[in-house]
Amino acid sequence: MEKTLQLAMENKDYIVEMRRHFHSHPEVSEHEENTCKRVCEELEKMGLEPKVVCTSGTGVMCDITGKGPGKTIALRADMDALSVQELNDVPYKSTVDGLMHACGHDAHTATLLGAAKILNACREDFNGTVRLLFQPAEETAYGARAMIEAGCLDGVDATMGTHVNSNLKAGTFSVEAGPRLAAANWFKYKFIGKPGHGALPHQGIDAGLAACAAALDLQHLVSREFPADKPLVITVGRIEAGTRFNVIAAEATLEGTVRCFDPEVFKAVPAAMERVMRGVADAYRCELVVERADAITLPCYNPDQASARGKATVLKLFGEDGIGFSPAQMGGEDYSFMMDKVPDSLYVSVGTSNPEKGSAEPHHSGRFNVDEDALPGASAMYAQYAMDYLNE
């Protein structure tokens, strides 16, 4: 057994305790004050010197140096929770009504603390520096960019981030090369028409009808304007129009998200959408206001070299049984901004699915949970990958 895995197993109780603490005390994006404080306290107990960063005051950066000079690798974990009501009946259930760790960020924070213990005990086994990044506000896509702006990636040569996966067998790790998660944007358009009586629609300009037409017309972009071998999703998640059943809607709002893997497609879609929306607005005699068309995330794309290194680390720690497969998904992740900043980066999907333990529920569900037996392995993966990179 590798030293990192042995230390991870020795610290299993600590990792689980930390995960349960964070799970019981969730905090929303950009307000992770108590989580940040506890992370700093735990790092200080290890003799480390954490630094609070980001304009939110809730990010944490902490360096662990090896026996000699060398490269620097950053290990990242996110810390924020979701506005979801917990439905699990467990001793560590969320103590905050309407808020829970429904995406596993509690596990990410705990396993990176576990990795800190391992790396701190292995300083004589590597050269260079491991930078721990405990990131706030992944769910609002604020945190990664805020940490970059705070200088957390200055001088960093490589990064690694993990995410638990309730669709992947517990104890396995997916490190495939290529696209892992999609780029995502958030669009919002407003159609402005003219009010009128529902019995005399010709006297008004129906913004609601324009919004409905636009929602349909956007879909031809997917099937007719962009290549079929480059997956693209345009989802209109919200349409709001009107004030009363017998009044022509003077305003209508259309809001949704775009997801795709190809960076060039992602860059081209907003202009194509605006062209369609303006065409619809003209056809229905409405004014169009573009309220937002913001990139929330970039694609998460594992380069070949980092993927090969990650696979070697999994094999070293767990053998062939540790290799898992997770297909590319249309979900987004703001770690992508760190991957874009530092090309030698690896996104690792950590299997935590175990139906017998109730840990196969969807992410963002009130019944989401993780198989805690998989957490020490995640800590070992963090630590071993960092050491493998630094010792290359």
VEXDREN-2710 file (C-alpha; in Angstrom, 1 decimal):
% VEXDREN-2710
k/r/px/py/pz
1/MET/0.0/0.0/0.0
2/GLU/1.3/3.4/-0.9
3/LYS/2.2/5.7/2.0
4/THR/-0.4/8.3/0.9
5/LEU/-3.2/5.7/0.9
6/GLN/-2.1/4.3/4.3
7/LEU/-2.1/7.8/5.8
8/ALA/-5.5/8.5/4.2
9/MET/-6.9/5.4/5.8
10/GLU/-5.4/6.3/9.2
11/ASN/-7.2/9.7/8.9
12/LYS/-10.5/8.3/7.7
13/ASP/-12.3/9.2/10.9
14/TYR/-11.0/12.8/10.7
15/ILE/-12.1/13.1/7.0
16/VAL/-15.6/11.8/7.8
17/GLU/-15.9/14.0/10.8
18/MET/-15.0/17.1/8.8
19/ARG/-17.4/16.1/6.0
20/ARG/-20.2/15.7/8.5
21/HIS/-19.4/19.0/10.2
22/PHE/-19.6/20.9/6.9
23/HIS/-22.7/19.0/5.9
24/SER/-24.5/19.9/9.1
25/HIS/-23.5/23.6/8.7
26/PRO/-23.9/24.5/5.1
27/GLU/-23.4/28.1/3.9
28/VAL/-24.4/29.8/0.7
29/SER/-22.1/31.1/-2.0
30/GLU/-19.9/34.0/-1.0
31/HIS/-21.0/33.7/2.6
32/GLU/-19.0/30.7/3.7
33/GLU/-17.6/32.5/6.7
34/ASN/-17.8/29.7/9.2
35/THR/-16.6/27.1/6.7
36/CYS/-13.6/29.4/5.9
37/LYS/-12.9/29.9/9.6
38/ARG/-13.0/26.1/10.4
39/VAL/-10.8/25.3/7.4
40/CYS/-8.2/27.8/8.6
41/GLU/-8.4/26.4/12.2
42/GLU/-7.8/22.9/10.9
43/LEU/-4.8/24.0/8.8
44/GLU/-3.3/25.9/11.7
45/LYS/-3.6/22.8/13.9
46/MET/-1.3/21.1/11.3
47/GLY/1.3/23.9/11.7
48/LEU/0.4/25.5/8.4
49/GLU/-0.2/29.1/7.6
50/PRO/-3.5/29.6/5.7
51/LYS/-4.3/32.9/4.1
52/VAL/-7.9/34.2/3.6
53/VAL/-8.4/35.5/0.1
54/CYS/-11.1/36.8/-2.4
55/THR/-13.3/39.9/-2.0
56/SER/-15.9/37.8/-0.3
57/GLY/-13.3/37.0/2.4
58/THR/-14.2/33.3/2.3
59/GLY/-11.5/31.8/0.1
60/VAL/-8.5/30.0/1.7
61/MET/-5.0/29.5/0.2
62/CYS/-2.3/27.5/2.0
63/ASP/1.1/26.3/0.8
64/ILE/2.9/23.1/1.8
65/THR/6.5/23.0/0.9
66/GLY/8.6/19.9/0.3
67/LYS/12.2/19.1/1.1
68/GLY/13.6/21.3/-1.7
69/PRO/12.8/23.8/-4.4
70/GLY/10.8/22.8/-7.4
71/LYS/7.5/23.3/-9.3
72/THR/4.2/24.3/-7.8
73/ILE/0.9/22.5/-8.1
74/ALA/-2.5/23.7/-6.8
75/LEU/-5.2/21.4/-5.4
76/ARG/-8.6/22.9/-5.5
77/ALA/-11.9/22.1/-3.5
78/ASP/-15.1/24.2/-3.5
79/MET/-17.0/24.8/-0.3
80/ASP/-20.5/26.3/-0.9
81/ALA/-23.9/24.7/-0.5
82/LEU/-27.2/24.9/-2.3
83/SER/-30.7/26.3/-1.6
84/VAL/-32.1/22.8/-1.4
85/GLN/-34.2/21.3/1.5
86/GLU/-32.5/18.2/2.9
87/LEU/-34.7/15.1/2.8
88/ASN/-32.2/12.6/4.3
89/ASP/-32.7/11.4/7.8
90/VAL/-29.1/11.2/9.0
91/PRO/-27.4/12.3/12.3
92/TYR/-25.5/14.9/10.4
93/LYS/-28.5/16.4/8.6
94/SER/-28.3/20.0/7.6
95/THR/-29.2/22.3/10.5
96/VAL/-30.1/25.2/8.2
97/ASP/-33.7/25.0/6.8
98/GLY/-33.7/25.1/3.0
99/LEU/-30.0/24.8/2.6
100/MET/-27.8/21.7/2.2
101/HIS/-24.7/20.3/0.6
102/ALA/-26.6/18.7/-2.3
103/CYS/-23.6/18.6/-4.6
104/GLY/-20.9/17.2/-2.4
105/HIS/-18.8/20.3/-1.7
106/ASP/-18.7/19.3/1.9
107/ALA/-16.8/16.1/0.8
108/HIS/-14.4/18.1/-1.4
109/THR/-13.5/20.4/1.5
110/ALA/-13.1/17.5/3.9
111/THR/-11.0/15.4/1.5
112/LEU/-8.6/18.3/0.7
113/LEU/-8.2/18.8/4.5
114/GLY/-7.3/15.1/4.6
115/ALA/-4.8/15.6/1.8
116/ALA/-3.3/18.4/3.7
117/LYS/-2.6/16.0/6.6
118/ILE/-1.1/13.5/4.2
119/LEU/1.1/16.0/2.4
120/ASN/2.2/17.6/5.7
121/ALA/3.5/14.1/6.8
122/CYS/5.2/13.5/3.4
123/ARG/7.2/16.7/3.1
124/GLU/10.4/14.7/2.8
125/ASP/9.0/12.7/-0.2
126/PHE/8.7/15.6/-2.7
127/ASN/10.3/18.7/-3.9
128/GLY/8.5/22.0/-4.7
129/THR/5.2/23.3/-3.3
130/VAL/1.6/22.1/-3.0
131/ARG/-0.9/25.0/-2.9
132/LEU/-4.2/24.2/-1.3
133/LEU/-7.1/26.2/-2.6
134/PHE/-10.4/26.1/-0.7
135/GLN/-12.7/28.0/-3.1
136/PRO/-16.0/29.7/-2.3
137/ALA/-19.0/30.2/-4.6
138/GLU/-18.7/27.6/-7.3
139/GLU/-22.5/27.5/-7.6
140/THR/-22.6/31.1/-8.6
141/ALA/-19.4/30.9/-10.8
142/TYR/-17.8/33.6/-8.7
143/GLY/-15.2/31.7/-6.8
144/ALA/-12.7/30.4/-9.3
145/ARG/-12.3/33.7/-11.0
146/ALA/-12.1/35.5/-7.7
147/MET/-9.2/33.3/-6.6
148/ILE/-7.4/33.8/-9.9
149/GLU/-7.8/37.6/-9.4
150/ALA/-6.5/37.3/-5.9
151/GLY/-3.3/35.8/-7.3
152/CYS/-3.8/32.2/-6.1
153/LEU/-2.5/30.8/-9.4
154/ASP/0.5/33.1/-9.7
155/GLY/3.5/30.9/-10.1
156/VAL/1.5/27.7/-10.3
157/ASP/2.6/25.1/-12.9
158/ALA/-0.3/22.6/-12.7
159/THR/-3.6/22.2/-10.9
160/MET/-6.0/19.4/-10.0
161/GLY/-9.6/19.6/-9.0
162/THR/-12.0/16.8/-8.0
163/HIS/-15.8/16.4/-7.9
164/VAL/-17.8/13.6/-6.3
165/ASN/-20.0/11.7/-8.7
166/SER/-23.2/9.9/-7.6
167/ASN/-23.3/8.1/-11.0
168/LEU/-19.9/6.6/-10.7
169/LYS/-19.1/3.5/-8.6
170/ALA/-17.7/4.3/-5.2
171/GLY/-13.9/3.8/-5.0
172/THR/-13.3/4.5/-8.7
173/PHE/-11.9/7.6/-10.4
174/SER/-12.6/8.9/-13.9
175/VAL/-9.6/10.8/-15.4
176/GLU/-10.3/10.5/-19.2
177/ALA/-8.7/12.9/-21.6
178/GLY/-10.8/15.3/-23.6
179/PRO/-14.0/17.2/-22.7
180/ARG/-15.4/16.4/-19.2
181/LEU/-17.9/19.2/-18.5
182/ALA/-19.5/21.8/-20.7
183/ALA/-19.1/25.5/-21.1
184/ALA/-22.2/27.2/-19.9
185/ASN/-23.8/30.6/-20.3
186/TRP/-26.8/32.4/-18.8
187/PHE/-29.0/34.4/-21.2
188/LYS/-31.9/36.7/-20.5
189/TYR/-33.8/38.6/-23.1
190/LYS/-36.8/41.0/-22.6
191/PHE/-39.4/41.6/-25.3
192/ILE/-41.2/45.0/-24.9
193/GLY/-44.6/45.3/-26.6
194/LYS/-47.8/47.3/-25.9
195/PRO/-50.6/46.5/-23.5
196/GLY/-54.1/46.0/-24.7
197/HIS/-57.4/44.2/-23.9
198/GLY/-57.4/40.5/-24.4
199/ALA/-60.6/40.8/-26.5
200/LEU/-58.9/43.3/-28.8
201/PRO/-55.4/42.0/-29.3
202/HIS/-54.9/44.0/-32.5
203/GLN/-54.7/47.2/-30.4
204/GLY/-51.7/45.9/-28.4
205/ILE/-48.4/44.3/-29.2
206/ASP/-48.2/40.9/-27.6
207/ALA/-44.7/40.4/-26.0
208/GLY/-45.8/37.1/-24.6
209/LEU/-46.5/35.6/-28.0
210/ALA/-43.1/36.9/-29.2
211/ALA/-41.3/35.2/-26.3
212/CYS/-43.1/31.9/-27.0
213/ALA/-42.1/32.1/-30.7
214/ALA/-38.5/32.9/-29.8
215/ALA/-38.2/29.9/-27.5
216/LEU/-39.2/27.6/-30.4
217/ASP/-37.1/29.4/-33.0
218/LEU/-33.9/29.2/-30.9
219/GLN/-33.9/25.4/-31.3
220/HIS/-33.3/25.5/-35.1
221/LEU/-29.8/26.9/-34.2
222/VAL/-29.0/23.5/-32.7
223/SER/-30.1/21.4/-35.6
224/ARG/-29.4/23.6/-38.6
225/GLU/-26.7/26.1/-37.8
226/PHE/-24.0/24.2/-35.8
227/PRO/-22.4/20.8/-36.6
228/ALA/-24.2/17.7/-35.4
229/ASP/-20.9/16.2/-34.2
230/LYS/-20.4/19.1/-31.7
231/PRO/-23.1/18.7/-29.0
232/LEU/-25.0/21.9/-28.2
233/VAL/-27.9/22.5/-25.8
234/ILE/-30.0/25.6/-25.7
235/THR/-32.5/25.5/-22.8
236/VAL/-35.2/28.1/-22.1
237/GLY/-35.8/27.5/-18.5
238/ARG/-38.1/30.4/-17.7
239/ILE/-40.6/32.6/-19.5
240/GLU/-42.4/35.3/-17.6
241/ALA/-45.1/37.4/-19.2
242/GLY/-48.3/39.3/-18.4
243/THR/-50.1/40.6/-15.4
244/ARG/-53.7/39.3/-15.9
245/PHE/-55.6/36.7/-17.9
246/ASN/-57.4/39.2/-20.1
247/VAL/-54.6/41.7/-20.7
248/ILE/-52.2/41.6/-23.6
249/ALA/-48.7/41.1/-22.1
250/ALA/-46.7/44.3/-22.6
251/GLU/-43.4/42.7/-21.5
252/ALA/-42.0/39.2/-21.5
253/THR/-38.8/37.8/-20.2
254/LEU/-37.0/34.7/-21.7
255/GLU/-34.2/33.2/-19.6
256/GLY/-32.1/30.1/-20.0
257/THR/-28.7/28.5/-20.6
258/VAL/-26.4/27.3/-23.4
259/ARG/-24.2/24.3/-22.9
260/CYS/-21.5/22.9/-25.3
261/PHE/-18.0/21.4/-25.3
262/ASP/-16.4/23.1/-28.3
263/PRO/-14.9/26.6/-27.4
264/GLU/-15.5/27.9/-30.9
265/VAL/-19.1/26.9/-30.9
266/PHE/-19.5/28.5/-27.5
267/LYS/-18.1/31.8/-28.8
268/ALA/-20.4/31.8/-31.9
269/VAL/-23.7/30.9/-30.2
270/PRO/-24.5/34.3/-28.5
271/ALA/-24.4/36.3/-31.7
272/ALA/-26.5/33.7/-33.5
273/MET/-29.1/33.7/-30.7
274/GLU/-29.2/37.5/-30.7
275/ARG/-29.8/37.5/-34.5
276/VAL/-32.7/35.1/-34.0
277/MET/-34.2/37.1/-31.1
278/ARG/-34.0/40.4/-33.0
279/GLY/-35.6/38.7/-36.0
280/VAL/-38.5/37.5/-33.8
281/ALA/-38.8/40.9/-32.1
282/ASP/-39.1/42.6/-35.5
283/ALA/-41.6/40.0/-36.8
284/TYR/-43.8/40.6/-33.7
285/ARG/-43.3/44.4/-33.6
286/CYS/-41.5/44.3/-30.3
287/GLU/-38.4/45.9/-28.9
288/LEU/-35.7/43.6/-27.7
289/VAL/-33.5/44.2/-24.7
290/VAL/-30.5/41.9/-24.1
291/GLU/-30.3/41.8/-20.3
292/ARG/-27.5/39.3/-20.1
293/ALA/-25.5/36.7/-22.2
294/ASP/-22.8/35.9/-19.7
295/ALA/-20.3/33.0/-19.8
296/ILE/-20.7/31.1/-16.4
297/THR/-18.1/28.5/-17.1
298/LEU/-15.7/27.4/-19.8
299/PRO/-15.3/23.7/-20.9
300/CYS/-13.5/21.4/-18.5
301/TYR/-11.0/19.7/-20.8
302/ASN/-8.4/17.2/-19.6
303/PRO/-5.2/17.4/-21.6
304/ASP/-3.6/14.1/-22.6
305/GLN/-0.5/14.4/-20.4
306/ALA/-2.5/15.2/-17.3
307/SER/-5.0/12.4/-18.0
308/ALA/-2.1/9.9/-18.4
309/ARG/-0.5/11.1/-15.2
310/GLY/-3.9/10.8/-13.4
311/LYS/-4.4/7.3/-14.7
312/ALA/-0.9/6.3/-13.5
313/THR/-1.7/7.7/-10.0
314/VAL/-5.0/5.8/-9.8
315/LEU/-3.3/2.5/-10.9
316/LYS/-0.5/3.1/-8.3
317/LEU/-3.0/3.6/-5.5
318/PHE/-5.9/1.3/-6.4
319/GLY/-4.9/-0.9/-9.3
320/GLU/-7.2/-1.6/-12.2
321/ASP/-10.2/-1.7/-9.9
322/GLY/-9.8/2.0/-9.3
323/ILE/-10.3/3.0/-12.9
324/GLY/-13.8/4.3/-13.6
325/PHE/-15.5/5.8/-16.7
326/SER/-17.7/8.8/-16.7
327/PRO/-19.0/10.2/-20.0
328/ALA/-18.6/13.9/-20.8
329/GLN/-21.6/15.7/-19.2
330/MET/-23.4/19.0/-20.0
331/GLY/-23.0/20.2/-16.4
332/GLY/-20.8/23.2/-15.8
333/GLU/-18.0/23.8/-13.3
334/ASP/-16.1/27.1/-12.7
335/TYR/-12.9/25.1/-12.0
336/SER/-12.7/25.5/-15.8
337/PHE/-11.4/29.0/-15.4
338/MET/-8.4/27.6/-13.5
339/MET/-7.9/25.0/-16.1
340/ASP/-7.9/27.7/-18.8
341/LYS/-5.4/29.7/-16.8
342/VAL/-3.1/26.7/-16.1
343/PRO/-3.1/24.3/-19.1
344/ASP/-1.6/21.4/-17.2
345/SER/-4.7/20.8/-15.2
346/LEU/-6.7/17.7/-14.4
347/TYR/-10.4/17.3/-13.5
348/VAL/-11.0/14.1/-11.5
349/SER/-14.5/12.6/-11.1
350/VAL/-14.6/10.7/-7.8
351/GLY/-17.0/7.8/-7.6
352/THR/-19.2/7.9/-4.5
353/SER/-22.2/5.9/-5.8
354/ASN/-23.4/3.0/-3.6
355/PRO/-27.2/2.3/-3.9
356/GLU/-27.1/0.1/-0.8
357/LYS/-26.0/3.1/1.2
358/GLY/-28.4/5.5/-0.5
359/SER/-25.6/7.4/-2.2
360/ALA/-26.8/7.1/-5.8
361/GLU/-29.3/10.0/-5.8
362/PRO/-28.9/12.8/-8.3
363/HIS/-26.8/15.8/-7.5
364/HIS/-28.8/18.9/-6.4
365/SER/-31.5/16.5/-5.0
366/GLY/-32.6/16.7/-1.4
367/ARG/-31.7/13.1/-1.0
368/PHE/-28.1/13.4/-2.4
369/ASN/-25.5/11.8/-0.2
370/VAL/-22.0/10.2/-0.6
371/ASP/-20.5/6.9/0.3
372/GLU/-18.1/8.1/3.0
373/ASP/-15.9/5.0/2.6
374/ALA/-14.8/6.5/-0.7
375/LEU/-13.5/9.7/0.9
376/PRO/-10.1/8.6/2.1
377/GLY/-9.3/7.4/-1.4
378/ALA/-10.1/10.9/-2.7
379/SER/-7.7/12.4/-0.2
380/ALA/-5.0/10.0/-1.2
381/MET/-5.7/10.8/-4.9
382/TYR/-5.2/14.5/-4.2
383/ALA/-1.9/14.0/-2.4
384/GLN/-0.4/11.3/-4.6
385/TYR/-1.2/13.1/-7.8
386/ALA/0.5/16.2/-6.5
387/MET/3.6/14.3/-5.4
388/ASP/3.8/12.4/-8.7
389/TYR/3.7/15.7/-10.6
390/LEU/6.3/17.4/-8.4
391/ASN/8.6/14.4/-8.6
392/GLU/8.5/14.1/-12.4
END
